[in-house]
Amino acid sequence: MIRAIPSIASDNIYCTLLAHSAVHGAMAGYSGFTVGPVNSRHAYLPIA
């Protein structure tokens, strides 16, 4: 996450949630994806 202002506590929570989702997807065998919020839920988003 790139920010122009100092981070706050919710940034830490958000980054941790994204990291957990990414690791979960990788351990499930997915590749070529990123994670992000879609309609207030975290989803695997294909890159290609």
The first five atom37 places (N, CA, C, CB, O) and aatype in JSON, in Angstrom:
{
  "aatype": [12, 9, 1, 0, 9, 14, 15, 9, 0, 15, 3, 2, 9, 18, 4, 16, 10, 10, 0, 8, 15, 0, 19, 8, 7, 0, 12, 0, 7, 18, 15, 7, 13, 16, 19, 7, 14, 19, 2, 15, 1, 8, 0, 18, 10, 14, 9, 0],
  "atom_mask": [
    [1, 1, 1, 1, 1],
    [1, 1, 1, 1, 1],
    [1, 1, 1, 1, 1],
    [1, 1, 1, 1, 1],
    [1, 1, 1, 1, 1],
    [1, 1, 1, 1, 1],
    [1, 1, 1, 1, 1],
    [1, 1, 1, 1, 1],
    [1, 1, 1, 1, 1],
    [1, 1, 1, 1, 1],
    [1, 1, 1, 1, 1],
    [1, 1, 1, 1, 1],
    [1, 1, 1, 1, 1],
    [1, 1, 1, 1, 1],
    [1, 1, 1, 1, 1],
    [1, 1, 1, 1, 1],
    [1, 1, 1, 1, 1],
    [1, 1, 1, 1, 1],
    [1, 1, 1, 1, 1],
    [1, 1, 1, 1, 1],
    [1, 1, 1, 1, 1],
    [1, 1, 1, 1, 1],
    [1, 1, 1, 1, 1],
    [1, 1, 1, 1, 1],
    [1, 1, 1, 0, 1],
    [1, 1, 1, 1, 1],
    [1, 1, 1, 1, 1],
    [1, 1, 1, 1, 1],
    [1, 1, 1, 0, 1],
    [1, 1, 1, 1, 1],
    [1, 1, 1, 1, 1],
    [1, 1, 1, 0, 1],
    [1, 1, 1, 1, 1],
    [1, 1, 1, 1, 1],
    [1, 1, 1, 1, 1],
    [1, 1, 1, 0, 1],
    [1, 1, 1, 1, 1],
    [1, 1, 1, 1, 1],
    [1, 1, 1, 1, 1],
    [1, 1, 1, 1, 1],
    [1, 1, 1, 1, 1],
    [1, 1, 1, 1, 1],
    [1, 1, 1, 1, 1],
    [1, 1, 1, 1, 1],
    [1, 1, 1, 1, 1],
    [1, 1, 1, 1, 1],
    [1, 1, 1, 1, 1],
    [1, 1, 1, 1, 1]
  ],
  "atom_positions": [
    [[0.85, -1.16, 0.0], [0.0, 0.0, 0.0], [0.9, 1.23, 0.0], [-0.97, -0.01, 1.22], [1.79, 1.36, 0.84]],
    [[0.68, 2.11, -0.93], [1.45, 3.35, -1.02], [0.58, 4.5, -0.54], [1.96, 3.59, -2.48], [-0.54, 4.68, -1.02]],
    [[1.1, 5.27, 0.4], [0.32, 6.37, 0.97], [1.16, 7.63, 1.01], [-0.18, 6.02, 2.38], [2.39, 7.57, 1.11]],
    [[0.5, 8.76, 0.93], [1.18, 10.05, 1.03], [1.1, 10.61, 2.45], [0.58, 11.04, 0.04], [1.71, 11.63, 2.75]],
    [[0.36, 9.92, 3.31], [0.2, 10.36, 4.7], [0.56, 9.2, 5.61], [-1.26, 10.86, 4.97], [0.58, 8.06, 5.16]],
    [[0.85, 9.46, 6.88], [1.17, 8.37, 7.81], [0.01, 7.37, 7.93], [1.52, 8.94, 9.19], [-1.16, 7.74, 7.85]],
    [[0.36, 6.12, 8.14], [-0.66, 5.08, 8.25], [-1.35, 5.14, 9.61], [-0.04, 3.69, 8.04], [-0.82, 5.7, 10.58]],
    [[-2.54, 4.56, 9.65], [-3.31, 4.47, 10.89], [-3.58, 3.0, 11.18], [-4.64, 5.29, 10.79], [-3.24, 2.14, 10.38]],
    [[-4.18, 2.72, 12.31], [-4.37, 1.34, 12.75], [-5.2, 0.52, 11.76], [-5.05, 1.31, 14.11], [-4.92, -0.66, 11.56]],
    [[-6.19, 1.12, 11.14], [-7.03, 0.36, 10.21], [-6.25, -0.05, 8.96], [-8.25, 1.19, 9.81], [-6.6, -1.05, 8.33]],
    [[-5.19, 0.69, 8.6], [-4.34, 0.29, 7.48], [-3.64, -1.03, 7.79], [-3.31, 1.39, 7.16], [-3.52, -1.89, 6.92]],
    [[-3.18, -1.18, 9.02], [-2.52, -2.41, 9.44], [-3.48, -3.58, 9.34], [-1.97, -2.28, 10.87], [-3.11, -4.65, 8.86]],
    [[-4.69, -3.4, 9.79], [-5.7, -4.47, 9.73], [-6.0, -4.83, 8.28], [-6.99, -4.04, 10.47], [-6.08, -6.01, 7.94]],
    [[-6.17, -3.81, 7.43], [-6.49, -4.04, 6.02], [-5.36, -4.79, 5.33], [-6.75, -2.7, 5.31], [-5.62, -5.75, 4.59]],
    [[-4.11, -4.38, 5.54], [-2.97, -5.04, 4.91], [-2.82, -6.48, 5.41], [-1.69, -4.26, 5.19], [-2.48, -7.37, 4.63]],
    [[-3.07, -6.7, 6.68], [-3.01, -8.06, 7.23], [-4.07, -8.94, 6.6], [-3.18, -8.03, 8.75], [-3.79, -10.09, 6.26]],
    [[-5.28, -8.43, 6.43], [-6.35, -9.19, 5.8], [-6.02, -9.51, 4.35], [-7.67, -8.41, 5.89], [-6.28, -10.63, 3.89]],
    [[-5.46, -8.56, 3.62], [-5.06, -8.82, 2.24], [-3.97, -9.89, 2.18], [-4.58, -7.53, 1.56], [-4.01, -10.77, 1.32]],
    [[-3.0, -9.8, 3.08], [-1.91, -10.78, 3.1], [-2.43, -12.17, 3.42], [-0.85, -10.37, 4.12], [-2.02, -13.14, 2.78]],
    [[-3.32, -12.29, 4.38], [-3.89, -13.6, 4.72], [-4.66, -14.17, 3.54], [-4.8, -13.49, 5.96], [-4.57, -15.37, 3.26]],
    [[-5.42, -13.33, 2.85], [-6.18, -13.8, 1.69], [-5.25, -14.27, 0.58], [-7.1, -12.69, 1.18], [-5.51, -15.28, -0.06]],
    [[-4.16, -13.53, 0.35], [-3.21, -13.91, -0.7], [-2.53, -15.23, -0.38], [-2.17, -12.81, -0.88], [-2.38, -16.08, -1.25]],
    [[-2.11, -15.41, 0.86], [-1.47, -16.66, 1.26], [-2.46, -17.81, 1.18], [-0.89, -16.54, 2.68], [-2.09, -18.91, 0.76]],
    [[-3.69, -17.6, 1.58], [-4.71, -18.64, 1.51], [-4.91, -19.09, 0.06], [-6.04, -18.15, 2.12], [-5.0, -20.28, -0.22]],
    [[-4.98, -18.13, -0.86], [-5.14, -18.48, -2.27], [-3.95, -19.24, -2.81], [0.0, 0.0, 0.0], [-4.11, -20.2, -3.56]],
    [[-2.75, -18.82, -2.44], [-1.54, -19.51, -2.9], [-1.47, -20.92, -2.35], [-0.29, -18.73, -2.49], [-1.11, -21.85, -3.07]],
    [[-1.81, -21.1, -1.09], [-1.79, -22.43, -0.49], [-2.89, -23.33, -1.06], [-1.95, -22.33, 1.04], [-2.78, -24.55, -1.03]],
    [[-3.96, -22.72, -1.6], [-5.03, -23.49, -2.23], [-4.66, -23.88, -3.66], [-6.33, -22.68, -2.23], [-5.41, -24.62, -4.31]],
    [[-3.52, -23.4, -4.15], [-3.04, -23.79, -5.46], [-3.35, -22.81, -6.57], [0.0, 0.0, 0.0], [-3.07, -23.1, -7.74]],
    [[-3.9, -21.67, -6.25], [-4.19, -20.66, -7.27], [-2.91, -19.92, -7.64], [-5.27, -19.67, -6.77], [-2.02, -19.73, -6.81]],
    [[-2.83, -19.51, -8.88], [-1.72, -18.66, -9.33], [-2.27, -17.64, -10.31], [-0.56, -19.51, -9.98], [-3.36, -17.83, -10.86]],
    [[-1.55, -16.58, -10.54], [-2.0, -15.54, -11.45], [-3.21, -14.79, -10.94], [0.0, 0.0, 0.0], [-4.15, -14.53, -11.69]],
    [[-3.19, -14.44, -9.67], [-4.32, -13.73, -9.08], [-3.82, -12.69, -8.1], [-5.27, -14.71, -8.37], [-2.66, -12.71, -7.68]],
    [[-4.7, -11.79, -7.75], [-4.46, -10.85, -6.67], [-5.73, -10.83, -5.82], [-4.11, -9.41, -7.21], [-6.75, -11.37, -6.23]],
    [[-5.67, -10.24, -4.68], [-6.84, -10.19, -3.8], [-7.24, -8.74, -3.6], [-6.56, -10.88, -2.44], [-6.41, -7.84, -3.63]],
    [[-8.53, -8.55, -3.39], [-9.02, -7.2, -3.16], [-10.48, -7.21, -2.78], [0.0, 0.0, 0.0], [-11.16, -8.24, -2.91]],
    [[-10.97, -6.08, -2.31], [-12.38, -6.01, -1.92], [-13.31, -5.86, -3.12], [-12.59, -4.85, -0.95], [-13.04, -5.07, -4.03]],
    [[-14.39, -6.63, -3.12], [-15.44, -6.54, -4.13], [-16.77, -6.59, -3.38], [-15.34, -7.7, -5.21], [-17.1, -7.6, -2.77]],
    [[-17.52, -5.51, -3.43], [-18.8, -5.44, -2.72], [-18.65, -5.76, -1.23], [-19.82, -6.39, -3.36], [-19.44, -6.53, -0.68]],
    [[-17.65, -5.19, -0.61], [-17.37, -5.35, 0.83], [-16.96, -6.77, 1.21], [-18.58, -4.96, 1.62], [-17.02, -7.11, 2.39]],
    [[-16.55, -7.59, 0.26], [-16.04, -8.93, 0.53], [-14.71, -9.07, -0.18], [-17.05, -10.04, 0.08], [-14.49, -8.44, -1.21]],
    [[-13.82, -9.89, 0.37], [-12.53, -10.1, -0.27], [-12.65, -11.21, -1.29], [-11.44, -10.43, 0.78], [-13.27, -12.24, -1.03]],
    [[-12.06, -10.98, -2.46], [-12.18, -11.93, -3.56], [-10.83, -12.12, -4.23], [-13.24, -11.45, -4.59], [-9.95, -11.26, -4.15]],
    [[-10.68, -13.27, -4.91], [-9.52, -13.51, -5.74], [-9.81, -12.9, -7.11], [-9.18, -15.05, -5.85], [-10.85, -13.19, -7.71]],
    [[-8.91, -12.07, -7.59], [-9.1, -11.39, -8.87], [-8.03, -11.88, -9.84], [-9.04, -9.85, -8.71], [-6.84, -11.76, -9.55]],
    [[-8.43, -12.43, -10.99], [-7.43, -12.91, -11.95], [-6.63, -11.76, -12.54], [-8.11, -13.71, -13.07], [-7.17, -10.68, -12.79]],
    [[-5.35, -12.0, -12.76], [-4.48, -10.98, -13.32], [-4.52, -11.03, -14.85], [-3.03, -11.16, -12.82], [-4.58, -9.99, -15.5]],
    [[-4.51, -12.23, -15.41], [-4.46, -12.38, -16.87], [-5.81, -12.3, -17.52], [-3.83, -13.68, -17.24], [-5.92, -12.41, -18.74]]
  ]
}
